[in-house]
Amino acid sequence: MKIPGVLAIAWFVSGAVEAAPVKLPANFQTLGEEDRVAALAPIFKPSPFEPAVLDSPEQQKIIAGTDVPPERLQGYIRVVPPKGTCIKIERLTQESDPASVRPPVKVCKPEDVPFRLGEMDEFSELTWIIRVNQMDQGTRVSWRLPYRIAFVVPYAVKLPVEPVPVYIRSCEASQSGEMGRRVFVNTFSGERWFIRFPPKDYVADPGADFNLDTGDQPLQKNGFGFRESRRRSKMLEEREARKNPNKTVEKKVDAKPKKGAKLVPTPTPEPSKGPFQPTDFGWKISRFNTFYMNASNFMPDGAVTPGMKGDCRYTYETSGAEYPEGGLIECHGPDRFSYVYLPLNCLGDKSFRAERVEPPKKEEPTPAPSPTPKPH
């Protein structure tokens, strides 16, 4: 029996033999979701409780420097269906191209079922819908992959626009006295990004005056997308009220058109042109319990002029079991991109963290000197 790639290496080295077909419990259809996943787990190798990997490191290297899209890289799941039972597998895809959707697979005997990197979602999960008969509505079975997906918007792209996925093969974190804290990110397309972290972790200011153009909602597992700034106008009003407590705000009442007057439609404003504006995006990483740094620390080409106008937020860990281990970094207006959202699984090591300090106070501008009065 020939099993391709990494699975074959793992099986033959350990001397393992293929297990006998599993028998599903008679009450399988009445079980809850977690119990059905547990009953189906022995059917798969690796099981849903183990990570799945791509076919081989050699195939990963071939993709670099070619026109083959990384999302076409394949791996395999060994499927051994219950004796006398055929299972139907529906493979979910995250690609926007309709041609990437593959038909369901019917497995009646032991078989290696392929999966693609493009079927991994933003939480590094590969999900299949498993049906054991025609009446079965399906059970979601997922595998965690050791890879990540970054979402970027290239510089000078007309907004609004959906971000482009960039598949991350690995990341490496290091620190030294001279070079400081550094992270290297390796993409499947052959690029190597460099991120320099400050000597101290500056806490993002949780005050109401910090980045009023964002909603700052916690991450939720509802798919990637930019959140609208629902609190922006309200927060601006509250800030103005604190500055001018005695000022009363008059509500504007739209005047009704006169009878018989010709109504002219309001022209639609043209979208802003030019470079990225921070108000075009909302932060996906909440400002609470996170750190910030200048966007010049994100260097996709190895070197960046310091003092850019953009900002980055980062965190060393995520909350919720659905998120993979490691941290996140999000930059608005870095070099070569308008927007970057990047999971970093190499930030899990606590030794990489620095001293946590409050943000430095902004210096007040020096008032201009009063003009010298001219003598009479």
Buried (B, 14 or more C-beta within 10 A) or exposed (E): EEBBBBBBEBBEEEEEEEEEBBEBEEEBEEBEEEBBBBBBBBBBBBBBEEEBBBBBEEBBEEBBEEEBBBBEBBBBBBBBBBEEBEBBBBBBBBBEEEEBEEEEBEBEEBBBBBBBBBBBBBBBBBBBBBBBEEEBEBBBBBBBBEBBBBBBBEBEBEBEEEBEBBBBBBBEBEBEEEEEBBBBBBBBBEEEBBBBBBEBBBBBBEEEEBBBBBBBEEBEEEEBEBBEBEBBEEBBEBEEEEEEEEEEEEEEEEEEEEEEEEEEEEEEEEEEEEEBEBBBBBBBBBBEEBBBBBBBBBBBEEEBEEEBEBBBBBBBEBEEEEBBEBBBBBBBBBBBBBBBBBBBBBBBEEEBBBEEEEBEEEEEEEEEEEEEEEEE
